[in-house]
């Protein structure tokens, strides 16, 4: 459903300073404002949109769209704008950045469905576990009906728990 805005999630490597994150968020905000169909951008550096916690290496940008009537004149759907946002943000190599639609029903997310856990019984190397997580995400993203599979797990983080969020494509 077209809620009239998108959410852009920015994730820098663990340990990135708030100043570094803010610079990337500001650069992303400038790029977002140039995307056709976007009427503005409200950004927050230091806020992790996935976990709703403060984190110096995270940011979130809310991107309101132009009015539905204006977008209709130019054939701009919410999905088209979100796709363009996602593509535009890939130019920023300093961070992992995704653009997602807000929940169709407020208070009920548009992601979820299942949780995956990986247990590596052969090694305690967190980089190996992260590689396995990336393999799982790659396979999941190639599965019809799934999109935007990601993990907040990091091999350099002291927090070894992780979860992936899965967004289902509309039929």
HUWOGI-V949215 format. One record per residue. N is the residue number from 0. RES is the residue in one small letter. PHI is phi in radians with two decimals (999 if undefined). BURIAL is b if it has 16 or more other ideal C-beta (glycine too) atoms within 10 Angstrom, else e. D_FIRST is the distance of its C-alpha to the first C-alpha in whole Angstrom. Layout:
[[N	RES	PHI	BURIAL	D_FIRST] [N	RES	PHI	BURIAL	D_FIRST]]
This chain:
[[0	x	999	e	0] [1	x	-1.43	e	4] [2	x	-1.61	b	6] [3	x	1.51	e	9] [4	x	-2.81	b	11] [5	x	-2.29	b	11] [6	x	-2.07	b	14] [7	x	-1.89	b	17] [8	x	-1.80	b	19] [9	x	-2.06	b	23] [10	x	-2.33	b	26] [11	x	-1.60	b	29] [12	x	-1.06	e	32] [13	x	-0.93	e	34] [14	x	1.51	e	36] [15	x	-1.10	b	35] [16	x	-1.28	e	36] [17	x	-1.09	b	34] [18	x	-1.10	e	35] [19	x	-1.13	b	34] [20	x	-1.09	b	31] [21	x	-1.06	b	31] [22	x	-1.09	e	32] [23	x	-1.18	b	29] [24	x	-1.08	b	26] [25	x	-1.14	e	28] [26	x	-1.10	b	28] [27	x	-1.11	b	25] [28	x	-1.07	b	24] [29	x	-1.06	e	26] [30	x	-1.16	b	24] [31	x	-1.08	b	21] [32	x	-1.08	e	22] [33	x	-1.59	e	23] [34	x	-1.31	b	20] [35	x	-1.03	e	19] [36	x	1.68	b	16] [37	x	-1.67	b	17] [38	x	-1.76	e	19] [39	x	3.05	e	20] [40	x	-2.71	b	20] [41	x	-2.10	e	21] [42	x	-2.02	b	23] [43	x	-2.39	b	25] [44	x	-1.56	b	27] [45	x	1.63	b	29] [46	x	-2.15	b	25] [47	x	-1.63	b	24] [48	x	-1.21	b	20] [49	x	-1.34	b	21] [50	x	-1.90	e	23] [51	x	0.97	e	23] [52	x	-2.23	e	27] [53	x	-1.38	e	29] [54	x	-2.67	b	30] [55	x	-1.09	b	32] [56	x	-1.78	b	30] [57	x	-2.20	b	27] [58	x	-2.73	b	24] [59	x	-2.47	b	21] [60	x	-2.27	b	19] [61	x	-1.65	b	17] [62	x	-2.13	b	16] [63	x	-1.16	e	14] [64	x	-1.56	b	13] [65	x	-1.08	b	16] [66	x	-1.00	e	15] [67	x	-1.01	e	12] [68	x	-1.06	e	16] [69	x	-1.14	e	17] [70	x	-1.17	b	15] [71	x	-1.06	e	15] [72	x	-1.02	e	19] [73	x	-1.80	e	18] [74	x	1.14	e	16] [75	x	-1.80	b	14] [76	x	-1.56	e	10] [77	x	-1.04	b	8] [78	x	-1.09	e	9] [79	x	-1.15	e	12] [80	x	-1.14	b	13] [81	x	-1.10	b	12] [82	x	-1.08	e	15] [83	x	-1.19	b	17] [84	x	-1.02	b	17] [85	x	-1.03	b	18] [86	x	-1.09	e	21] [87	x	-1.08	b	22] [88	x	-1.22	b	22] [89	x	-1.17	e	24] [90	x	-1.22	e	27] [91	x	-1.54	e	28] [92	x	-1.45	e	30] [93	x	-1.30	e	31] [94	x	-2.63	b	28] [95	x	-1.49	e	25] [96	x	-2.32	b	22] [97	x	-2.27	b	18] [98	x	-2.03	b	15] [99	x	-2.33	b	12] [100	x	-1.36	b	9] [101	x	-1.27	b	9] [102	x	-1.02	e	8] [103	x	-1.13	e	6] [104	x	-2.07	e	9] [105	x	-1.00	e	11] [106	x	1.60	e	14] [107	x	-2.09	e	13] [108	x	-1.15	e	12] [109	x	-1.77	b	10] [110	x	-2.27	b	14] [111	x	2.24	e	17] [112	x	1.94	e	18] [113	x	-2.80	e	22] [114	x	-2.24	e	24] [115	x	-1.95	e	27] [116	x	-2.26	e	30] [117	x	-1.98	b	33] [118	x	-2.08	e	37] [119	x	-1.78	e	39] [120	x	-1.54	e	43] [121	x	-1.77	e	45] [122	x	-2.68	e	44] [123	x	-1.82	e	43] [124	x	-1.31	e	42] [125	x	-1.14	b	39] [126	x	-1.14	e	38] [127	x	-1.16	e	39] [128	x	-1.08	b	36] [129	x	-1.13	b	33] [130	x	-1.05	e	34] [131	x	-1.13	e	34] [132	x	-1.10	b	30] [133	x	-1.12	e	29] [134	x	-1.07	e	31] [135	x	-1.09	b	28] [136	x	-1.13	b	25] [137	x	-1.06	e	26] [138	x	-1.14	e	27] [139	x	-1.13	b	23] [140	x	-1.22	e	22] [141	x	-1.61	e	23] [142	x	-1.51	e	22] [143	x	-1.02	e	20] [144	x	1.63	e	17] [145	x	-2.07	b	17] [146	x	-2.68	e	16] [147	x	1.18	b	17] [148	x	-1.27	b	20] [149	x	-2.62	b	22] [150	x	-2.30	b	25] [151	x	-1.68	b	26] [152	x	-1.19	b	30] [153	x	-2.45	b	32] [154	x	-1.19	e	36] [155	x	-1.66	e	37] [156	x	-1.53	b	36] [157	x	-1.31	e	38] [158	x	-1.46	e	35] [159	x	-1.62	e	35] [160	x	-1.46	e	32] [161	x	-2.71	b	29] [162	x	-2.62	e	26] [163	x	-1.95	b	23] [164	x	-1.91	b	19] [165	x	-2.07	b	17] [166	x	-1.89	b	14] [167	x	-1.63	e	13] [168	x	-1.27	e	12] [169	x	-1.17	e	9] [170	x	-1.17	e	12]]
